[in-house]
Amino acid sequence: MAISLTETAAKRVQKFLANRGKGVGLRLGVKTTGCSGMAYTLEFVDDINAEDVVFDSHDVKVIVDPKSLVYIDGTELDFAKEGLNEGFKFNNPNVKDECGCGESFTV
């Protein structure tokens, strides 16, 4: 089981954490919502819970709760700029289908 960041994503997370002035890493998860059933969640973490699974990728701690890990195992998080838009992109090998707007997915 593994979650990874591209080098570009890791640098972006490190920049956000530095600007924030605190935090131990980035929490990735999923929640039930949207057209296809599930959506990704991202948040900065100040404390790691005992049940959390922690991955280290390019010197960034990626924290995942065990329930979410089932759906995002093997995911690589990238950060991309496309024209005027920029943001994190999830490369999840478990995704079977995505909604038209790209906000939710099915595994």
MARSENU-477898 format. One line per field, with one value per residue (C-alpha): residue number from 1; x, y, z. Coordinates in steps of 0.02 Angstrom, whole numbers, plus 50000, padded with zeros to 5 digits. Each point is the difference from the previous one (the first is absolute). Layout:
<keros>
n <- NUM;...
xx <- X;...
yy <- Y;...
zz <- Z;...
</keros>
This chain:
<keros>
n <- 1;2;3;4;5;6;7;8;9;10;11;12;13;14;15;16;17;18;19;20;21;22;23;24;25;26;27;28;29;30;31;32;33;34;35;36;37;38;39;40;41;42;43;44;45;46;47;48;49;50;51;52;53;54;55;56;57;58;59;60;61;62;63;64;65;66;67;68;69;70;71;72;73;74;75;76;77;78;79;80;81;82;83;84;85;86;87;88;89;90;91;92;93;94;95;96;97;98;99;100;101;102;103;104;105;106;107
xx <- 50000;50068;49952;50127;50025;50089;50146;49896;49857;50120;50079;49827;49948;50164;49967;49822;50062;50137;49877;49880;50139;49953;49948;50076;49934;49854;49847;49923;49831;49834;49821;49834;49931;49977;49928;50110;50003;50169;50107;50177;50039;50161;50046;50155;50033;50065;49984;50010;49869;50051;49899;50070;50114;50147;50100;50155;50017;50133;50019;49812;49894;49841;49872;49853;49865;49980;49822;50056;50157;49896;49939;50160;50137;50128;49950;50127;49961;50065;49990;49969;49977;49891;49978;49930;49947;50109;49967;50032;49964;49966;50069;49902;50017;49841;49881;49874;49900;49994;49857;49999;50060;50145;49951;49954;50045;49951;50114
yy <- 50000;50169;50179;50113;50179;50058;50115;50148;49959;49976;50171;50080;49916;50054;50179;49997;49929;50132;50141;49927;49999;49831;49825;49826;49951;49978;49891;49913;49918;49968;50046;49943;50134;50054;49920;49845;49967;50053;50156;50032;50104;50094;50090;50050;49903;50064;49834;49819;49883;49828;49908;50104;49923;50114;49999;50105;50066;50127;50053;50029;49896;49939;49948;49886;49925;49810;50013;50118;49900;49858;50120;50097;49869;50024;50180;50127;50182;50125;50190;50070;50169;50003;50173;50110;49849;49911;49866;49827;49852;49825;49854;49859;49827;49941;50120;49910;50154;50189;50122;50123;50146;49898;50037;49823;49820;49818;49854
zz <- 50000;49954;49963;49914;49944;49845;50034;49937;50120;50145;49970;49995;50163;50083;49943;50070;50166;50010;49964;50128;50131;50074;49953;49989;49829;49882;50033;49849;50015;49917;50043;49930;49884;49821;49844;50004;50186;50071;50003;50059;50153;50037;50160;50094;50160;50165;50093;49942;50072;50067;49866;49855;49869;49958;49839;49967;49823;49950;50184;50021;50118;49917;50131;49957;50109;49979;49928;49861;49961;49925;49864;49966;50022;49861;49966;49942;50036;49873;49988;49827;49917;49846;49929;50138;50104;50124;50128;50067;49886;50065;49899;50082;49921;50091;49911;49889;49948;50027;49986;49855;50106;50073;50180;50051;49958;50020;50046
</keros>
